[in-house]
Amino acid sequence: MTTGEVTVEILSLDDVNERHREMLGDVGVSMTELRDRAHAYELSIDELEVLRKLERLEFLAGR
């Protein structure tokens, strides 16, 4: 049995903020709008994936 490869990425707070801005720019809406649309089940699969990634970044940034 073999184990998978693990990749660890260390991000500064500036890196997190920049990645956050880029992802929101890619979907063209605010975080609030993404969350509101998620609660109404109105997100595409791609938008939902972006929301999940943004939420993970916010968690890691302590927000």
Contact map, one row per residue, 1 for C-alpha under 8 A:
111000000000000000000000000000000000000000000000000000000000000
111100000000000000000000000000000000000000000000000000000000000
111110000000000000000000000000000000000000000000000000000000000
011111000000000000000000000000000000000000000000000000000000000
001111100000000000000000000000000000000000000000000000000000000
000111110000000000000000000000000000000000000000000000000000000
000011111000000000000000000000000000000000000000000000000000000
000001111100000000000000000000000000000000000000000000000000000
000000111110000000000000000000000000000000000000000000000000000
000000011111000000000000000000000000000000000000000000000000000
000000001111111100000000000000000000000000000000000000000000000
000000000111111100000000000000000000000000000000000000000000000
000000000011111110000000000000000000000000000000000000000000100
000000000011111111000000000000000000000000000000000000000000000
000000000011111111100000000000000000000000000000000000000000000
000000000011111111110000000000000000000000000000000000001000100
000000000000111111111000000000000000000000000000000000000000000
000000000000011111111100000000000000000000000000000000000000000
000000000000001111111110000000000000000000000000000000000000000
000000000000000111111111000000000000000000000000000001001000000
000000000000000011111111100000000000000000000000000000000000000
000000000000000001111111110000000000000000000000000000000000000
000000000000000000111111111000000000000000000000010001000000000
000000000000000000011111111111100000000000000000000000000000000
000000000000000000001111111110000000000000000000000000000000000
000000000000000000000111111100000000000000000000000000000000000
000000000000000000000011111110000000000000000010010000000000000
000000000000000000000001111111000000000000000000000000000000000
000000000000000000000001101111101100000000000000000000000000000
000000000000000000000001000111111100000000000000000000000000000
000000000000000000000001000011111110000000000000001000000000000
000000000000000000000000000001111111000000000000000000000000000
000000000000000000000000000011111111100000000000000000000000000
000000000000000000000000000011111111110000100010001000000000000
000000000000000000000000000000111111111000000000001000000000000
000000000000000000000000000000011111111100000000000000000000000
000000000000000000000000000000001111111111100000000000000000000
000000000000000000000000000000000111111111100001000000000000000
000000000000000000000000000000000011111111000000000000000000000
000000000000000000000000000000000001111111000000000000000000000
000000000000000000000000000000000000111111100000000000000000000
000000000000000000000000000000000000111111110000000000000000000
000000000000000000000000000000000100110011111111000000000000000
000000000000000000000000000000000000000001111111000000000000000
000000000000000000000000000000000000000000111111100000000000000
000000000000000000000000000000000000000000111111110000000000000
000000000000000000000000001000000100000000111111111000000000000
000000000000000000000000000000000000010000111111111100000000000
000000000000000000000000000000000000000000001111111110000000000
000000000000000000000010001000000000000000000111111111000000000
000000000000000000000000000000100110000000000011111111100000000
000000000000000000000000000000000000000000000001111111110000000
000000000000000000000000000000000000000000000000111111111000000
000000000000000000010010000000000000000000000000011111111100000
000000000000000000000000000000000000000000000000001111111110000
000000000000000000000000000000000000000000000000000111111111000
000000000000000100010000000000000000000000000000000011111111100
000000000000000000000000000000000000000000000000000001111111111
000000000000000000000000000000000000000000000000000000111111111
000000000000000000000000000000000000000000000000000000011111111
000000000000100100000000000000000000000000000000000000001111111
000000000000000000000000000000000000000000000000000000000111111
000000000000000000000000000000000000000000000000000000000111111
